[in-house]
Amino acid sequence: MLSRCDIDGRTPSNAFLLLIPAHHVAKVSDNFATPPAYTFGDAGRNSVYGPPLRTLDLAIVRSFRLTESASFQFHGEAFNALNMVNLGTPNRYVNEPQFGTITIPMTPGREIQLSARLSF
């Protein structure tokens, strides 16, 4: 059985290219070359960009009246509630072997925070 890497040459390190049709990009490093020494290159601004950022943050607040002058609040918050993997931007330095690869995540995994507040 062939894997996707065998079919179009994409590997997990450049998997962000899955968002771009294969006929547009063969491999990121093939589209860029190191300019000669002491010269500027001709690549345009924002010519290398990463995958989209998808996250969902939720908050729930509940207030309880204890007495006429005292109240209790409970807060529940979830950051990246769906636990989506958000990859960082690709390495953008042409003269490095990691050019075009994604080596870090952009956001942490799901985080849940609970808090309480007593007001009087």
Short mmCIF file of the C-alpha atoms (twelve columns), coordinates in Angstrom:
data_MODEL
# 
_entry.id   MODEL 
# 
loop_
_atom_site.group_PDB 
_atom_site.id 
_atom_site.type_symbol 
_atom_site.label_atom_id 
_atom_site.label_alt_id 
_atom_site.label_comp_id 
_atom_site.label_asym_id 
_atom_site.label_seq_id 
_atom_site.Cartn_x 
_atom_site.Cartn_y 
_atom_site.Cartn_z 
_atom_site.pdbx_PDB_model_num 
ATOM 1   C CA . MET A 1   0.000   0.000  0.000  1 
ATOM 2   C CA . LEU A 2   1.372   3.413  -0.975 1 
ATOM 3   C CA . SER A 3   1.460   6.245  1.516  1 
ATOM 4   C CA . ARG A 4   0.797   9.870  0.587  1 
ATOM 5   C CA . CYS A 5   4.558   10.501 0.815  1 
ATOM 6   C CA . ASP A 6   5.157   7.880  -1.921 1 
ATOM 7   C CA . ILE A 7   2.582   9.480  -4.198 1 
ATOM 8   C CA . ASP A 8   3.458   13.182 -4.098 1 
ATOM 9   C CA . GLY A 9   6.674   13.446 -2.052 1 
ATOM 10  C CA . ARG A 10  5.167   15.248 0.921  1 
ATOM 11  C CA . THR A 11  6.453   14.296 4.344  1 
ATOM 12  C CA . PRO A 12  5.172   15.112 7.853  1 
ATOM 13  C CA . SER A 13  7.793   17.868 8.108  1 
ATOM 14  C CA . ASN A 14  6.287   19.759 5.164  1 
ATOM 15  C CA . ALA A 15  2.713   18.590 5.701  1 
ATOM 16  C CA . PHE A 16  1.434   22.177 5.633  1 
ATOM 17  C CA . LEU A 17  1.723   21.862 1.855  1 
ATOM 18  C CA . LEU A 18  -1.349  19.599 1.997  1 
ATOM 19  C CA . LEU A 19  -3.364  22.822 2.212  1 
ATOM 20  C CA . ILE A 20  -1.991  23.919 -1.173 1 
ATOM 21  C CA . PRO A 21  -2.879  21.969 -4.341 1 
ATOM 22  C CA . ALA A 22  0.028   19.817 -5.513 1 
ATOM 23  C CA . HIS A 23  0.168   21.429 -8.957 1 
ATOM 24  C CA . HIS A 24  0.937   24.826 -7.325 1 
ATOM 25  C CA . VAL A 25  3.911   23.744 -5.205 1 
ATOM 26  C CA . ALA A 26  6.313   20.875 -5.780 1 
ATOM 27  C CA . LYS A 27  8.464   21.473 -2.711 1 
ATOM 28  C CA . VAL A 28  9.057   24.731 -0.847 1 
ATOM 29  C CA . SER A 29  12.851  24.574 -1.026 1 
ATOM 30  C CA . ASP A 30  12.713  24.114 -4.823 1 
ATOM 31  C CA . ASN A 31  10.998  27.477 -5.205 1 
ATOM 32  C CA . PHE A 32  13.713  29.480 -3.444 1 
ATOM 33  C CA . ALA A 33  17.463  29.769 -3.875 1 
ATOM 34  C CA . THR A 34  20.147  31.403 -1.763 1 
ATOM 35  C CA . PRO A 35  21.098  34.749 -3.361 1 
ATOM 36  C CA . PRO A 36  24.747  35.474 -4.169 1 
ATOM 37  C CA . ALA A 37  26.864  36.885 -1.333 1 
ATOM 38  C CA . TYR A 38  26.325  40.580 -0.462 1 
ATOM 39  C CA . THR A 39  23.140  40.859 -2.525 1 
ATOM 40  C CA . PHE A 40  19.464  40.924 -1.712 1 
ATOM 41  C CA . GLY A 41  17.148  38.222 -2.980 1 
ATOM 42  C CA . ASP A 42  14.046  38.851 -5.072 1 
ATOM 43  C CA . ALA A 43  11.471  36.905 -3.043 1 
ATOM 44  C CA . GLY A 44  8.380   38.922 -2.290 1 
ATOM 45  C CA . ARG A 45  7.097   39.797 1.141  1 
ATOM 46  C CA . ASN A 46  5.050   37.054 2.852  1 
ATOM 47  C CA . SER A 47  5.963   34.513 0.178  1 
ATOM 48  C CA . VAL A 48  6.233   31.736 2.809  1 
ATOM 49  C CA . TYR A 49  3.297   31.353 5.157  1 
ATOM 50  C CA . GLY A 50  2.081   28.648 7.448  1 
ATOM 51  C CA . PRO A 51  -1.130  26.748 7.986  1 
ATOM 52  C CA . PRO A 52  -4.242  28.466 9.386  1 
ATOM 53  C CA . LEU A 53  -4.821  28.892 13.109 1 
ATOM 54  C CA . ARG A 54  -7.962  27.142 14.366 1 
ATOM 55  C CA . THR A 55  -8.914  27.372 18.010 1 
ATOM 56  C CA . LEU A 56  -12.054 27.625 20.118 1 
ATOM 57  C CA . ASP A 57  -12.107 29.264 23.549 1 
ATOM 58  C CA . LEU A 58  -15.112 28.832 25.840 1 
ATOM 59  C CA . ALA A 59  -16.134 30.408 29.144 1 
ATOM 60  C CA . ILE A 60  -19.009 29.636 31.499 1 
ATOM 61  C CA . VAL A 61  -19.909 31.845 34.470 1 
ATOM 62  C CA . ARG A 62  -22.528 31.099 37.123 1 
ATOM 63  C CA . SER A 63  -23.467 33.495 39.941 1 
ATOM 64  C CA . PHE A 64  -25.174 32.511 43.172 1 
ATOM 65  C CA . ARG A 65  -26.697 34.986 45.641 1 
ATOM 66  C CA . LEU A 66  -25.808 33.837 49.168 1 
ATOM 67  C CA . THR A 67  -27.249 36.690 51.162 1 
ATOM 68  C CA . GLU A 68  -28.454 40.189 50.351 1 
ATOM 69  C CA . SER A 69  -24.890 41.533 50.278 1 
ATOM 70  C CA . ALA A 70  -22.838 38.414 49.448 1 
ATOM 71  C CA . SER A 71  -22.548 36.469 46.220 1 
ATOM 72  C CA . PHE A 72  -20.507 33.575 44.899 1 
ATOM 73  C CA . GLN A 73  -19.323 33.245 41.270 1 
ATOM 74  C CA . PHE A 74  -17.980 30.144 39.581 1 
ATOM 75  C CA . HIS A 75  -15.958 30.490 36.344 1 
ATOM 76  C CA . GLY A 76  -15.035 27.660 33.988 1 
ATOM 77  C CA . GLU A 77  -12.821 28.411 30.967 1 
ATOM 78  C CA . ALA A 78  -11.400 26.178 28.255 1 
ATOM 79  C CA . PHE A 79  -8.711  27.349 25.851 1 
ATOM 80  C CA . ASN A 80  -8.342  25.412 22.583 1 
ATOM 81  C CA . ALA A 81  -11.412 23.450 23.711 1 
ATOM 82  C CA . LEU A 82  -11.466 21.171 20.650 1 
ATOM 83  C CA . ASN A 83  -7.747  20.377 21.115 1 
ATOM 84  C CA . MET A 84  -6.875  21.207 17.502 1 
ATOM 85  C CA . VAL A 85  -3.225  20.904 16.477 1 
ATOM 86  C CA . ASN A 86  -2.055  24.328 15.318 1 
ATOM 87  C CA . LEU A 87  1.336   24.112 13.672 1 
ATOM 88  C CA . GLY A 88  3.819   26.983 13.674 1 
ATOM 89  C CA . THR A 89  5.143   28.826 10.661 1 
ATOM 90  C CA . PRO A 90  7.686   27.124 8.407  1 
ATOM 91  C CA . ASN A 91  11.374  27.859 8.850  1 
ATOM 92  C CA . ARG A 92  12.027  30.803 6.540  1 
ATOM 93  C CA . TYR A 93  15.832  30.931 6.308  1 
ATOM 94  C CA . VAL A 94  16.858  29.665 2.861  1 
ATOM 95  C CA . ASN A 95  20.422  28.746 3.791  1 
ATOM 96  C CA . GLU A 96  19.368  26.284 6.512  1 
ATOM 97  C CA . PRO A 97  18.584  22.608 5.857  1 
ATOM 98  C CA . GLN A 98  15.299  22.943 7.778  1 
ATOM 99  C CA . PHE A 99  13.980  25.558 5.313  1 
ATOM 100 C CA . GLY A 100 10.267  25.092 4.717  1 
ATOM 101 C CA . THR A 101 9.776   22.627 7.564  1 
ATOM 102 C CA . ILE A 102 7.573   23.155 10.597 1 
ATOM 103 C CA . THR A 103 9.350   22.295 13.820 1 
ATOM 104 C CA . ILE A 104 7.165   23.821 16.564 1 
ATOM 105 C CA . PRO A 105 3.467   24.029 17.432 1 
ATOM 106 C CA . MET A 106 1.827   27.467 17.431 1 
ATOM 107 C CA . THR A 107 -0.491  26.895 20.396 1 
ATOM 108 C CA . PRO A 108 -0.464  24.482 23.340 1 
ATOM 109 C CA . GLY A 109 -3.017  21.723 23.737 1 
ATOM 110 C CA . ARG A 110 -6.305  22.054 25.572 1 
ATOM 111 C CA . GLU A 111 -6.144  24.071 28.804 1 
ATOM 112 C CA . ILE A 112 -8.971  24.150 31.358 1 
ATOM 113 C CA . GLN A 113 -9.165  26.738 34.116 1 
ATOM 114 C CA . LEU A 114 -11.607 26.798 37.027 1 
ATOM 115 C CA . SER A 115 -12.011 29.659 39.481 1 
ATOM 116 C CA . ALA A 116 -14.352 30.870 42.198 1 
ATOM 117 C CA . ARG A 117 -15.061 34.327 43.596 1 
ATOM 118 C CA . LEU A 118 -16.748 35.327 46.822 1 
ATOM 119 C CA . SER A 119 -17.970 38.932 46.938 1 
ATOM 120 C CA . PHE A 120 -19.398 40.595 50.007 1 
# 
